Amino acid sequence: MKIATTTGDFGRYCKNDMERIRELHKAGFRHIDLDMYTFTPSCPYMQADWKKAAAALKEEADKLGMQFVQAHSQGGNPLDSDKGRADFLVAATIRSIEICQFLGIKNTVVHPGFGKGLSKDEWFEKNRTFYQKLFPVMETCGVNVLTENSTASNMGEQYFANSGKDMVEFLSFVDHPLLHACWDTGHANCEGSQYADIIALGDELYAIHYNDNHGKTDEHLIPYLGTLNHDEVLNALMDINYQGYFTLECSSSLIKKQYWLGGRRDFSKDTRLEEPTLFMQQRLEALMYDISKYMLSAYNLFEE
């Protein structure tokens, strides 16, 4: 199994994706998960000449001997009552799929929508309608879109696909050959044991987001900083003959001052240690690669 991680690891430390993939390379990574979660109308990828930015990125990756293997498309809520936000999310997601085709990425994660008071049947119907908007570009580009499990820790009662069983049921309901699943181990760790969920997904599992936490909140920590049972997850992946990448999503291991799970306390007299630095993230990134290599090697799964 080959190790990949997200460009989001260096999201706040670097100015652009070019700098981010260079940092991933220095840490030992050769396989890239492109983070396209926070597109804005003014970002280079949403312009008419977006291929110019994508081509420069591909050229740099090729020069470094790196490969784009996975992606995460626009974040947000496609069921948002604000039509402007919902329409931009669809447009940004379509563009991200086009970028995937340009970079040779076969799988991108696209979160389903959520809303208060929806029954399971309503959630299924509304999210099928959302994913159907992506079908034409998915088919033109030959890119798989992967729906992802969540957790009540994040979503409360607003999200129904928190288990492998529910995800398989939803995929069967939508019934499109390019729609499959991504399993987030951190989300699952907030729900409990996950071996049976991964087994239930079986060959619908095309990608993973591997991250740790303490079982209560979605912390996105590097392995062994939380309570995730790594033997459980790796045995499940082996038992379904998982063919994807060991893709890490641990971008919140260093906490910035303003953080959605709770920020750092104020001390106005002096702020020189207020934020983590690029130096810290570089050291952590290299450690994350080494830990992941150790884990996979323990099961004879590691591939360069």
C-alpha positions in Angstrom: 0.0 0.0 0.0 1.4 3.4 -1.0 1.3 6.3 1.4 -0.3 9.6 0.4 -1.2 12.8 2.3 -3.1 16.0 1.6 -1.7 19.3 0.5 -3.9 20.7 3.3 -1.2 19.7 5.7 0.6 22.8 4.7 -2.5 24.8 3.9 -1.8 27.7 6.3 2.0 27.5 6.1 2.5 28.0 2.4 1.1 30.5 -0.1 0.1 28.0 -2.9 0.0 24.3 -3.9 3.3 24.5 -5.6 5.0 25.3 -2.2 2.9 22.7 -0.5 3.9 19.8 -2.7 7.5 20.7 -2.2 7.1 20.5 1.5 5.4 17.1 1.1 8.3 15.9 -0.9 10.9 17.0 1.7 8.9 15.0 4.3 9.2 11.8 2.3 5.8 11.7 0.5 5.6 10.9 -3.2 1.9 10.5 -3.6 -0.4 13.5 -3.3 -4.0 14.1 -2.2 -4.9 17.5 -3.7 -7.0 19.6 -1.3 -9.5 21.6 -3.3 -11.8 22.1 -0.2 -11.7 25.9 -0.1 -12.0 27.3 -3.6 -13.2 30.9 -3.9 -14.5 32.7 -6.9 -11.2 34.6 -7.2 -8.8 31.6 -6.8 -6.7 30.6 -9.9 -8.5 27.3 -10.3 -11.9 29.1 -10.8 -10.6 31.3 -13.6 -11.0 30.8 -17.4 -7.3 30.0 -17.7 -7.3 27.4 -14.8 -5.4 24.9 -16.9 -2.3 27.1 -16.8 -2.2 26.8 -12.9 -2.9 23.1 -13.1 -0.2 22.5 -15.7 2.4 24.3 -13.7 1.5 22.2 -10.7 1.7 19.0 -12.7 5.1 20.0 -14.1 6.5 20.6 -10.6 5.2 17.3 -9.4 6.7 15.5 -12.3 10.0 17.2 -11.7 9.9 16.0 -8.1 9.0 12.4 -9.0 5.6 12.8 -7.3 2.1 11.7 -8.4 -1.4 13.1 -7.8 -3.5 10.1 -6.7 -6.5 11.4 -4.9 -8.4 14.7 -4.2 -10.9 16.4 -2.0 -13.4 18.6 -3.7 -15.1 21.7 -2.5 -16.4 21.7 1.1 -19.8 23.1 2.2 -23.4 22.1 2.2 -25.0 21.3 -1.2 -28.4 21.4 0.5 -27.7 25.0 1.8 -30.9 27.1 1.7 -28.7 30.0 0.3 -28.9 29.4 -3.4 -25.7 31.4 -4.1 -23.6 29.3 -1.8 -25.1 26.0 -3.1 -24.6 27.0 -6.7 -21.0 27.9 -6.2 -20.3 24.6 -4.4 -21.7 22.7 -7.4 -19.6 24.9 -9.8 -16.4 24.5 -7.8 -17.0 20.7 -7.5 -17.4 20.4 -11.2 -14.2 22.4 -11.7 -12.4 20.2 -9.2 -13.4 17.1 -11.2 -12.0 18.7 -14.4 -8.8 19.4 -12.5 -8.7 15.7 -11.5 -8.9 14.6 -15.1 -6.1 17.1 -16.1 -3.8 15.8 -13.3 -4.7 12.1 -13.8 -6.5 11.7 -10.5 -9.1 8.9 -10.6 -10.9 9.5 -7.2 -12.1 12.7 -5.5 -14.1 13.0 -2.3 -17.3 15.0 -2.4 -19.3 15.4 0.9 -23.0 14.9 0.7 -25.3 17.6 2.1 -27.1 17.9 5.4 -30.1 19.7 6.9 -32.1 19.8 10.1 -35.2 17.7 10.4 -34.6 15.5 7.3 -35.7 11.9 7.5 -33.4 9.2 6.1 -35.5 8.9 3.0 -35.5 12.7 2.4 -31.7 12.8 3.0 -31.3 10.0 0.4 -33.5 11.8 -2.2 -31.9 15.2 -1.8 -28.4 13.9 -1.9 -29.1 11.8 -5.0 -30.4 15.0 -6.7 -27.1 16.7 -5.7 -24.8 14.0 -7.0 -26.9 13.7 -10.2 -25.7 17.3 -11.0 -22.2 15.9 -11.1 -22.9 12.9 -13.3 -22.2 14.6 -16.7 -18.8 15.8 -15.7 -17.9 12.6 -13.9 -18.7 10.6 -17.1 -16.9 13.1 -19.4 -13.8 13.1 -17.2 -13.9 9.5 -16.1 -13.4 10.5 -12.5 -14.9 8.6 -9.5 -16.7 10.7 -6.9 -16.6 9.3 -3.4 -19.1 10.0 -0.7 -17.7 10.0 2.8 -18.9 8.9 6.2 -19.4 11.5 8.9 -20.1 11.4 12.7 -22.8 12.6 15.0 -20.0 14.3 16.9 -19.8 16.8 13.9 -23.3 16.7 12.5 -25.7 15.7 15.3 -28.9 14.3 13.6 -28.2 16.1 10.3 -26.2 13.3 8.7 -27.4 9.7 8.1 -24.4 8.0 6.4 -22.2 7.4 9.5 -22.0 3.6 9.0 -20.7 1.3 6.3 -24.2 -0.2 6.1 -25.9 3.2 5.5 -23.2 4.2 2.9 -23.7 1.0 0.9 -27.5 1.5 1.1 -27.1 5.0 -0.2 -24.8 4.0 -3.0 -27.2 1.3 -4.1 -30.0 3.9 -4.0 -28.1 6.3 -6.3 -26.8 3.5 -8.5 -24.1 5.1 -10.6 -21.0 3.3 -11.6 -18.7 6.2 -10.8 -20.0 6.9 -7.3 -18.3 5.0 -4.5 -17.1 5.4 -0.9 -14.3 7.0 1.1 -13.9 5.9 4.7 -12.7 8.5 7.3 -11.2 6.6 10.3 -11.4 9.6 12.6 -15.1 10.1 12.0 -15.6 6.4 12.5 -13.5 6.5 15.8 -16.1 8.9 17.2 -18.8 6.4 16.4 -17.1 3.3 17.9 -15.6 0.1 16.5 -15.3 0.2 12.7 -14.2 -3.2 11.5 -17.7 -4.3 10.6 -18.3 -1.0 8.8 -15.3 -1.4 6.6 -16.2 -5.0 5.9 -19.7 -3.8 4.9 -18.3 -1.4 2.4 -16.2 -4.1 0.7 -15.3 -3.3 -2.9 -17.2 0.0 -2.7 -14.3 1.4 -0.7 -12.1 3.3 -3.1 -10.2 5.5 -0.7 -9.6 6.3 2.9 -8.9 9.4 5.1 -6.6 8.1 7.8 -6.5 10.2 11.0 -6.7 9.8 14.7 -8.6 11.4 17.6 -9.7 10.7 21.2 -13.0 9.2 20.2 -15.1 12.3 21.1 -14.3 15.0 18.5 -13.0 15.1 15.0 -9.5 16.2 15.7 -7.6 15.0 12.6 -4.4 13.9 14.5 -1.5 11.9 13.2 -1.6 8.2 14.2 -0.9 7.4 17.8 -1.9 10.8 19.1 -5.4 9.5 19.8 -7.3 6.3 20.6 -7.8 4.8 17.1 -7.2 1.1 17.0 -4.8 0.8 14.1 -4.8 -3.1 14.1 -8.6 -3.0 13.7 -8.5 -0.7 10.6 -5.6 -2.4 8.9 -7.1 -5.9 9.4 -10.3 -4.7 8.0 -8.6 -3.2 4.9 -6.7 -6.4 4.3 -9.9 -8.5 4.8 -11.7 -6.6 2.0 -8.5 -6.6 -0.2 -8.5 -2.8 -0.3 -6.6 -1.6 -3.4 -6.4 2.2 -2.7 -3.8 4.4 -1.1 -3.1 4.8 2.6 -4.1 8.5 2.5 -3.6 10.6 5.6 -5.8 13.5 6.6 -4.1 14.8 9.7 -3.9 18.5 9.0 -5.1 19.6 12.5 -2.4 17.9 14.6 -0.9 21.4 15.3 -3.7 23.6 16.6 -3.9 27.2 15.3 -5.1 30.0 17.7 -8.6 30.1 16.2 -9.8 26.6 15.9 -13.4 25.3 15.4 -13.0 22.8 18.3 -11.8 25.5 20.7 -9.1 28.1 20.3 -6.0 29.0 22.3 -6.6 31.3 25.3 -5.7 35.0 24.8 -2.7 36.6 26.4 -2.4 40.1 25.0 0.9 41.0 26.7 2.9 38.7 24.3 1.9 36.6 21.3 5.2 35.3 19.9 4.2 31.7 20.6 0.6 32.1 19.6 0.7 30.1 16.4 2.5 26.9 15.3 5.2 27.4 12.7 6.3 25.9 9.4 9.3 24.5 11.1 7.0 22.5 13.5 4.8 21.3 10.7 7.9 20.1 8.7 9.1 18.0 11.6 5.6 16.6 12.3 5.1 15.8 8.6 8.3 13.7 8.5 7.3 11.9 11.7 3.8 11.2 10.2 5.4 9.6 7.2 7.7 7.5 9.3 4.9 6.3 11.6 2.8 5.4 8.6 5.6 3.5 7.0 6.2 1.6 10.2 2.5 0.7 10.5 2.2 -0.6 7.0 5.5 -2.5 7.2 4.4 -4.3 10.3 1.7 -5.9 8.1 4.0 -6.3 5.1 1.8 -3.8 3.2 4.2 -0.9 2.6 5.0 0.0 -1.0 7.2 2.8 -2.2 
